[in-house]
Amino acid sequence: MKTAVLVIAHGSRLKAANEDLYGIVRWLRAAGRWDVVEPCFLQFEEPNLAQAVERAVIQGANKLVLVPFLLFPGNHLQRDIPEEVDALRKKYPQAEISLTRHLGIDERLAQMVIERVEETLGDGTIRTSRVLHPNEIETESFRIIDTLLDLTPFPESHRPVIKRVVHTTGDPDFAGTLVFHPEAVSSGLEAIRRGRNVFTDVNMVKTGVDRKRLASFGGEVICRVASPNIRKKAEEEGKTRASTAIRASAPALSGGIVAIGNAPTALRETIRLVEEGRTRPALIVGIPVGFVGAAESKSELEKQSIPYITNRGTKGGSAVAAAIVNALLRMA
């Protein structure tokens, strides 16, 4: 008996919005518990359910388990999926096709909400009535990452950063898109060990950085984006608060680490300040996310001689920028 697991998501017109399902499928494949694991979508993206079932059958699966990766019941769960499953059972009588429950109400989902809230509060404490073993979870996560990635082509000093980003995002594709200046890691480590500060474009990056570990070296995380003076100046000049905060901090950036996870305008402003000779950070972590200006600003950073860590494309975000800094903190 050859078993296939098909994970069904709703689907979106935005390609980037469908990436999460592919990430889940990669994790399930890495677990090695089933012969075949395939993604499928109800709308806007292929493969659809019928195509995924056909793929599984072609691969020799005769026991198919369909998993609706949906939180709440609706027309898709109550009508569309069951009707299509009935039709597929008639089309493939040789295969046993089962449909699981949707994700629904589950204590583990509630626990995830608790963890997300505590992460955002940023006090480093996860309050729960259930005993967690975070070290074991992290160890197992990195073991799975090792099965997914071949890091031998990458410099040894880059590997902890790559693995931390993949661990944070659940997306192994970052291994192929991260770009390091040759002196990026060494310069970042030196800055941390000297007690230099980390400057961020938004508070989400600030929240994600391990401030206690940074403080043990004598540094702190600084984000001025919410300052009333910055807000006022940005409005007067018609610029984003993130870029205004970076320019206002120009002298202090020298020798420190600038971590940009959200705003392409902040990354461009940092580059502009370097080109003007007004500042010289030890390291620029430039990982803004989005479809407007993010990829272009990162491409611009790649042309600089100053140490940097960035990635190509539209992906990125505050969590990625914080993960890179945290990887360096652990290395330091």
Secondary structure, 3 states (H helix, E strand, C coil): CCEEEEEEECCCCCHHHHHHHHHHHHHHHHHCCCCEEEEEECCCCCCEHHHHHHHHHHCCCCEEEEEECCCCCCHHHHHHHHHHHHHHHHHCCCCEEEECCCCCCCHHHHHHHHHHHHHHHCCCCCCCCCCCCHHHHHHHHHHHHHHHCCCCCCCCCCHHHHHHHHHHHCCCCHHHHEEECCCHHHHHHHHHHCCCCEEECCHHHHHHCCHHHHHCCCCCEECCCCCHHHHHHHHHHCCCHHHHHHHHCHHHHCCCEEEECCCHHHHHHHHHHHHCCCCCCCEEEECCCCCCCHHHHHHHHHCCCCCEEEECCCCCCHHHHHHHHHHHHHHC
